[in-house]
Amino acid sequence: MERAVVVHHSEIVLKGRKRSYFETLLLDNIRYVLGPGMEVVRDENRLVIFNPPEQPEPLVEKLRKVFGVSHIGVGYRTEPRPEKIIDVARLVLEETRPKSIVFDVKRSYKQHPFTSQDIRLRLSKMARDELGIDVGGEAEATARVEITRQNAYIYVRRVEGYGGLPVGSSGKVLSLVSGGVDSAVATLLVMRRGCRASLLHFHSYRSAEEALQAKMYGLVKELTEYGLKMRLYMASFTPFYRVVLEKPSRLELLLFRKYMLKVAEKIAAERGYRAVVLGDSLAQVASQTLANIIAVKPQLNIEVFRPLIGLSKTEIFGLAERFGILEIVQKPYKDCCSIVASRPVTKADPEDVEEEWNRLGLESAVEETLKNIEEYVSTYRAGLFRQVHAAKTPYQPQGSG
């Protein structure tokens, strides 16, 4: 008998001939998060960590943020023999002390000389007769027993993960992040579908360092806990703002959105990103009406993902809370959209937007922005680094010692 943490996936089971690829990628991601010295092995359709730390909470918290993990069981491993299973189950129940229990027994290896029902009946009798625990009905807890060919796992404590697919299994995307809740949640949702996301942020500060210090460092750090390895492109919106200050336009906000998309498209084309991700929610704000979304549609051949398009603000905040990023996204921040026109039109014509774009000569603002973008790399293990040609310079936030 030994302590064990059992890690389950769900969707990966449905992947047919590609299942091994997804399982291997999930295993690699878990090993990367846990670091060297922590053995993770496959046992049929689950991953297992033997002899985890005495206090497994930090380990479990890391595991639940790995996309692809459906749920985690914290308990014990023993031999797949009825008497051994009964002994370990007795120990688990003595540790957890539930007033009532139900037993969920699954036997994936069918050649054992006993059935799942045999084990369930014997466990129920032990709990009722030896420990005085009520069995069945609306039980306080569920004891799970998973029997494979070579092992049996018994646990009561089950922690839910976020499910989805392993990061890296669905290709590379470039996500526009403003620092607010919508774009951050949109990024998390595409990562949960297996995308490896890089981030593009337009800032209104004197320097990228100042914007990072104000908020973005904390947000990128939170997102990297799920994305594991990300690139961050920091772009000053000064080239755009300089133009509209000299030549005001009633379409300023829509032109700004078109400007951001143009920059994103060019980065995506150069760096091999297959799609651009936006935090748009239909009709949530004036710039996100159906007419305005169509009016600034980019011209290049690249997919635009809008994971939040049908969600309300309440639902988006609920997801932010679930992912644990609500505090950082609500931190005050001087984002670009709060500076450009405060009363945008709600039903722009695409031809008007294009005509105004050309009149103001905003293509030059795109080119100037691209020349001055600062690039960072953020990894789960090493933190945030500024990319300077072939070198990486660690980013050290002020006050971090």
C-alpha positions as CSV (number, residue, x, y, z in Angstrom):
1,M,0.0,0.0,0.0
2,E,1.1,3.5,-0.8
3,R,-0.3,7.0,-1.1
4,A,-1.3,8.0,-4.6
5,V,-2.9,10.8,-6.6
6,V,-5.0,9.6,-9.5
7,V,-5.5,12.0,-12.5
8,H,-8.3,11.5,-14.9
9,H,-9.1,13.0,-18.3
10,S,-12.5,12.8,-20.1
11,E,-12.6,14.0,-23.7
12,I,-9.3,12.3,-24.6
13,V,-11.0,9.0,-24.3
14,L,-13.1,9.9,-27.4
15,K,-10.2,10.7,-29.7
16,G,-9.9,7.2,-31.2
17,R,-6.6,6.6,-33.0
18,K,-5.3,10.0,-31.8
19,R,-5.9,9.2,-28.2
20,S,-2.3,8.2,-27.5
21,Y,-1.1,11.6,-28.9
22,F,-3.4,13.5,-26.6
23,E,-2.5,11.3,-23.6
24,T,1.2,11.8,-24.2
25,L,0.8,15.5,-24.5
26,L,-1.2,15.7,-21.3
27,L,1.5,13.6,-19.5
28,D,4.2,15.9,-20.8
29,N,2.3,19.0,-19.6
30,I,1.8,17.5,-16.2
31,R,5.5,16.5,-15.9
32,Y,6.5,20.0,-16.9
33,V,4.2,21.6,-14.2
34,L,5.3,19.2,-11.5
35,G,9.0,19.4,-12.3
36,P,11.8,16.8,-11.9
37,G,11.6,14.4,-9.1
38,M,7.9,13.7,-9.3
39,E,7.1,10.4,-11.1
40,V,4.0,10.3,-13.2
41,V,3.0,7.0,-14.8
42,R,0.2,5.7,-17.0
43,D,-2.1,3.0,-15.7
44,E,-4.6,2.2,-18.4
45,N,-6.9,5.3,-18.9
46,R,-5.5,7.3,-16.0
47,L,-2.3,8.9,-14.8
48,V,-0.9,8.2,-11.4
49,I,1.5,9.9,-9.0
50,F,2.9,7.5,-6.4
51,N,4.0,8.7,-3.0
52,P,3.0,12.4,-3.3
53,P,4.0,14.9,-0.6
54,E,2.4,14.5,2.9
55,Q,0.4,17.7,2.2
56,P,-0.8,17.2,-1.4
57,E,-2.8,20.4,-1.7
58,P,-0.2,22.4,-3.6
59,L,0.3,19.4,-5.9
60,V,-3.5,19.1,-6.5
61,E,-3.8,22.8,-7.2
62,K,-1.1,22.6,-9.9
63,L,-2.8,19.6,-11.4
64,R,-6.3,21.0,-11.6
65,K,-5.0,23.9,-13.7
66,V,-3.6,21.6,-16.4
67,F,-6.1,21.7,-19.2
68,G,-7.1,18.2,-20.1
69,V,-7.4,17.1,-16.4
70,S,-11.0,16.2,-15.7
71,H,-10.7,15.3,-12.0
72,I,-8.2,14.2,-9.4
73,G,-8.5,11.6,-6.7
74,V,-6.3,11.7,-3.6
75,G,-6.0,8.4,-1.8
76,Y,-4.1,5.1,-1.9
77,R,-2.9,2.4,-4.2
78,T,-2.9,-1.3,-3.3
79,E,-2.9,-4.7,-4.9
80,P,-6.0,-5.7,-6.9
81,R,-7.1,-8.3,-4.3
82,P,-10.4,-8.1,-2.4
83,E,-8.8,-8.4,1.1
84,K,-6.2,-5.7,0.3
85,I,-8.9,-3.4,-1.1
86,I,-11.0,-3.9,2.0
87,D,-8.1,-3.0,4.3
88,V,-7.2,0.2,2.4
89,A,-10.8,1.2,2.2
90,R,-11.2,0.8,5.9
91,L,-8.1,3.1,6.4
92,V,-9.6,5.7,4.1
93,L,-12.9,5.7,5.9
94,E,-11.2,6.0,9.3
95,E,-9.3,9.0,8.0
96,T,-12.3,10.8,6.5
97,R,-15.0,9.8,9.0
98,P,-18.1,10.2,6.9
99,K,-21.5,9.6,8.5
100,S,-22.8,7.9,5.4
101,I,-21.1,6.6,2.3
102,V,-21.8,5.0,-1.1
103,F,-19.2,3.0,-3.0
104,D,-18.4,3.5,-6.7
105,V,-16.4,0.5,-7.9
106,K,-15.1,0.2,-11.4
107,R,-13.1,-2.8,-12.7
108,S,-11.5,-2.1,-16.0
109,Y,-9.6,-5.4,-16.2
110,K,-12.4,-8.0,-16.5
111,Q,-10.2,-11.1,-15.9
112,H,-10.0,-10.7,-12.1
113,P,-11.8,-13.6,-10.3
114,F,-14.3,-11.1,-8.7
115,T,-16.8,-8.5,-10.0
116,S,-17.3,-4.9,-9.2
117,Q,-20.5,-5.9,-7.4
118,D,-18.6,-8.4,-5.2
119,I,-16.3,-5.7,-4.0
120,R,-19.1,-3.2,-3.5
121,L,-21.1,-5.6,-1.3
122,R,-18.0,-6.5,0.8
123,L,-17.1,-2.8,1.2
124,S,-20.7,-1.9,2.3
125,K,-20.7,-4.7,4.8
126,M,-17.3,-3.6,6.3
127,A,-18.4,0.1,6.5
128,R,-21.8,-0.8,8.1
129,D,-20.7,-3.6,10.5
130,E,-17.2,-2.6,11.5
131,L,-17.3,1.2,11.4
132,G,-21.0,2.0,11.9
133,I,-21.3,4.1,8.8
134,D,-24.6,4.2,6.9
135,V,-24.4,3.0,3.4
136,G,-26.5,4.1,0.4
137,G,-29.2,6.7,0.0
138,E,-28.3,10.4,0.0
139,A,-24.8,9.7,1.3
140,E,-22.5,12.3,2.7
141,A,-19.5,11.0,0.6
142,T,-18.6,8.7,-2.2
143,A,-15.7,6.2,-1.9
144,R,-14.3,5.4,-5.3
145,V,-12.5,2.2,-6.1
146,E,-10.7,1.8,-9.5
147,I,-9.3,-1.6,-10.2
148,T,-6.9,-2.1,-13.1
149,R,-4.9,-5.2,-14.1
150,Q,-2.1,-4.5,-11.6
151,N,-3.4,-2.0,-9.1
152,A,-6.4,-0.8,-7.2
153,Y,-6.9,2.8,-6.2
154,I,-9.2,3.9,-3.3
155,Y,-10.1,7.5,-2.5
156,V,-12.9,9.7,-1.1
157,R,-11.4,13.1,-1.9
158,R,-12.1,14.1,-5.5
159,V,-11.1,17.5,-6.9
160,E,-12.5,18.7,-10.2
161,G,-10.2,20.0,-12.9
162,Y,-11.1,22.2,-15.8
163,G,-11.3,19.5,-18.4
164,G,-10.8,20.3,-22.1
165,L,-7.7,19.3,-24.1
166,P,-4.0,19.6,-23.4
167,V,-2.4,22.9,-24.3
168,G,-0.5,22.5,-27.5
169,S,-2.9,19.9,-29.1
170,S,-4.8,22.4,-31.3
171,G,-2.2,24.7,-32.7
172,K,-1.1,28.3,-32.1
173,V,-3.3,31.4,-31.8
174,L,-2.7,35.1,-31.0
175,S,-5.0,36.6,-28.4
176,L,-5.6,40.3,-28.0
177,V,-5.7,41.0,-24.3
178,S,-6.7,44.4,-23.0
179,G,-6.1,43.8,-19.3
180,G,-9.9,43.4,-18.7
181,V,-12.0,40.4,-17.9
182,D,-13.4,39.6,-21.4
183,S,-10.1,39.1,-23.3
184,A,-8.6,37.2,-20.4
185,V,-11.5,34.7,-20.2
186,A,-11.5,34.3,-24.0
187,T,-7.8,33.4,-23.9
188,L,-8.4,30.8,-21.2
189,L,-11.3,29.2,-23.1
190,V,-9.3,28.7,-26.3
191,M,-6.4,27.3,-24.2
192,R,-8.9,24.9,-22.7
193,R,-9.6,23.7,-26.2
194,G,-5.9,22.9,-26.7
195,C,-4.6,26.1,-28.3
196,R,-1.2,27.4,-27.3
197,A,-1.9,31.1,-27.0
198,S,0.4,34.1,-27.3
199,L,-0.7,37.5,-26.2
200,L,-0.8,40.9,-27.9
201,H,-1.4,43.9,-25.7
202,F,-1.7,47.5,-26.8
203,H,-0.8,49.9,-24.0
204,S,-1.1,53.6,-23.4
205,Y,1.9,54.0,-21.0
206,R,5.3,55.6,-21.7
207,S,6.9,52.2,-21.9
208,A,6.1,48.5,-21.9
209,E,7.8,48.1,-18.5
210,E,5.4,50.7,-17.0
211,A,2.4,48.8,-18.4
212,L,3.7,45.5,-17.0
213,Q,4.2,47.1,-13.6
214,A,0.7,48.6,-13.6
215,K,-1.1,45.4,-14.2
216,M,-0.1,43.2,-17.1
217,Y,2.7,41.4,-15.3
218,G,0.2,40.0,-12.8
219,L,-2.3,39.0,-15.5
220,V,0.3,37.3,-17.7
221,K,1.5,35.4,-14.7
222,E,-2.0,34.1,-14.0
223,L,-2.6,33.1,-17.6
224,T,0.7,31.3,-17.8
225,E,-0.3,29.0,-15.0
226,Y,-2.8,27.6,-17.5
227,G,-0.9,28.2,-20.8
228,L,2.4,27.0,-19.4
229,K,4.5,28.7,-22.2
230,M,3.4,32.0,-23.8
231,R,4.8,34.9,-25.9
232,L,3.8,38.4,-25.0
233,Y,3.9,41.2,-27.6
234,M,3.7,44.7,-26.0
235,A,2.6,47.4,-28.5
236,S,2.4,51.1,-27.8
237,F,-0.8,52.6,-29.4
238,T,1.0,56.0,-29.7
239,P,1.3,55.8,-33.5
240,F,-2.5,55.5,-33.8
241,Y,-3.3,58.1,-31.2
242,R,-1.0,60.6,-32.7
243,V,-3.0,60.4,-36.0
244,V,-6.4,60.7,-34.5
245,L,-5.3,63.6,-32.3
246,E,-4.4,65.5,-35.4
247,K,-7.3,64.4,-37.5
248,P,-10.3,63.6,-35.2
249,S,-12.9,61.1,-36.5
250,R,-16.3,60.0,-35.3
251,L,-15.3,56.4,-36.2
252,E,-12.2,56.6,-33.9
253,L,-13.1,53.6,-31.7
254,L,-13.8,51.4,-34.8
255,L,-10.7,52.6,-36.5
256,F,-8.7,51.6,-33.3
257,R,-10.2,48.1,-33.4
258,K,-9.3,47.8,-37.1
259,Y,-5.8,49.0,-36.3
260,M,-5.4,46.4,-33.6
261,L,-6.6,43.7,-35.9
262,K,-4.3,44.8,-38.7
263,V,-1.3,44.6,-36.3
264,A,-2.4,41.2,-35.0
265,E,-2.8,39.8,-38.5
266,K,0.6,40.9,-39.6
267,I,2.2,39.3,-36.5
268,A,0.1,36.2,-37.0
269,A,1.2,35.9,-40.6
270,E,4.9,36.3,-39.8
271,R,4.9,34.1,-36.7
272,G,2.7,31.3,-37.8
273,Y,-0.4,31.8,-35.7
274,R,-3.5,30.2,-37.2
275,A,-6.1,32.5,-35.7
276,V,-6.7,35.7,-33.8
277,V,-8.7,35.6,-30.6
278,L,-11.0,38.4,-29.4
279,G,-13.0,38.9,-26.2
280,D,-16.1,40.2,-28.1
281,S,-19.5,39.6,-26.7
282,L,-22.3,40.5,-29.1
283,A,-24.0,43.8,-28.3
284,Q,-22.3,44.1,-24.9
285,V,-20.8,47.5,-25.8
286,A,-21.3,49.9,-28.8
287,S,-18.2,48.7,-30.6
288,Q,-19.4,45.1,-30.5
289,T,-22.8,45.4,-32.2
290,L,-23.2,43.1,-35.2
291,A,-22.8,46.0,-37.6
292,N,-19.6,47.3,-36.0
293,I,-18.0,43.8,-35.8
294,I,-18.6,43.4,-39.5
295,A,-17.5,46.9,-40.2
296,V,-13.9,46.3,-38.9
297,K,-13.6,42.8,-40.2
298,P,-9.9,42.3,-41.3
299,Q,-9.1,41.7,-44.9
300,L,-6.4,39.1,-44.6
301,N,-7.1,35.4,-44.7
302,I,-6.9,34.5,-41.0
303,E,-9.6,33.0,-38.7
304,V,-11.0,35.2,-35.9
305,F,-12.2,33.4,-32.8
306,R,-14.7,35.0,-30.5
307,P,-15.3,32.5,-27.7
308,L,-17.5,34.8,-25.7
309,I,-19.8,36.0,-28.5
310,G,-23.0,34.6,-26.9
311,L,-22.2,35.1,-23.2
312,S,-23.5,37.8,-20.9
313,K,-21.2,39.9,-18.7
314,T,-22.5,38.0,-15.7
315,E,-21.5,34.7,-17.3
316,I,-18.1,36.0,-18.2
317,F,-17.4,37.2,-14.7
318,G,-18.6,33.8,-13.4
319,L,-15.9,32.1,-15.6
320,A,-13.3,34.6,-14.4
321,E,-14.1,33.7,-10.8
322,R,-14.0,30.0,-11.6
323,F,-10.6,30.3,-13.2
324,G,-9.4,32.4,-10.2
325,I,-8.4,35.5,-12.2
326,L,-11.2,37.8,-11.0
327,E,-9.1,39.8,-8.6
328,I,-6.4,40.6,-11.2
329,V,-8.7,41.5,-14.0
330,Q,-10.6,43.9,-11.8
331,K,-7.5,45.8,-10.8
332,P,-7.6,49.4,-12.1
333,Y,-5.7,49.9,-15.4
334,K,-5.5,52.7,-18.0
335,D,-6.4,50.6,-21.1
336,C,-6.4,52.1,-24.6
337,C,-10.2,51.7,-25.2
338,S,-10.9,54.0,-22.2
339,I,-8.9,56.8,-23.9
340,V,-10.2,56.7,-27.4
341,A,-13.7,58.1,-28.3
342,S,-16.2,57.6,-25.5
343,R,-19.3,57.9,-27.7
344,P,-18.8,55.6,-30.7
345,V,-21.4,55.0,-33.4
346,T,-23.3,51.8,-33.0
347,K,-24.0,51.0,-36.7
348,A,-21.1,51.8,-38.9
349,D,-20.8,51.0,-42.6
350,P,-17.8,49.0,-43.7
351,E,-17.2,51.3,-46.6
352,D,-17.2,54.4,-44.3
353,V,-14.6,52.7,-42.0
354,E,-12.4,51.8,-44.9
355,E,-12.7,55.3,-46.4
356,E,-11.8,56.9,-43.1
357,W,-8.9,54.5,-42.6
358,N,-7.4,55.5,-45.9
359,R,-8.1,59.2,-45.4
360,L,-6.2,59.2,-42.1
361,G,-3.4,57.0,-43.5
362,L,-3.5,54.6,-40.7
363,E,-1.6,51.9,-42.5
364,S,1.5,53.8,-41.6
365,A,0.5,53.7,-37.9
366,V,0.4,49.9,-38.2
367,E,3.8,49.7,-39.7
368,E,5.3,52.0,-37.1
369,T,3.7,50.0,-34.3
370,L,5.1,46.7,-35.7
371,K,8.7,48.2,-35.8
372,N,8.5,49.0,-32.1
373,I,6.9,46.0,-30.6
374,E,8.6,44.6,-27.5
375,E,8.5,40.8,-27.1
376,Y,8.5,38.8,-23.9
377,V,8.5,35.1,-23.1
378,S,6.5,33.8,-20.1
379,T,6.9,30.3,-18.8
380,Y,5.4,28.4,-15.9
381,R,8.8,27.5,-14.5
382,A,11.0,30.6,-15.3
383,G,8.6,33.5,-15.3
384,L,8.6,36.5,-17.6
385,F,11.6,37.3,-19.8
386,R,12.1,40.1,-22.3
387,Q,13.2,38.7,-25.7
388,V,16.1,40.8,-27.1
389,H,17.2,39.1,-30.4
390,A,18.7,35.8,-29.2
391,A,19.0,36.8,-25.5
392,K,16.4,36.7,-22.8
393,T,16.4,39.2,-20.0
394,P,14.4,38.3,-16.8
395,Y,11.6,40.8,-16.0
396,Q,11.8,41.8,-12.3
397,P,8.7,43.6,-11.1
398,Q,9.3,46.5,-8.7
399,G,9.0,45.6,-5.1
400,S,9.5,41.8,-5.7
401,G,12.9,41.9,-3.9
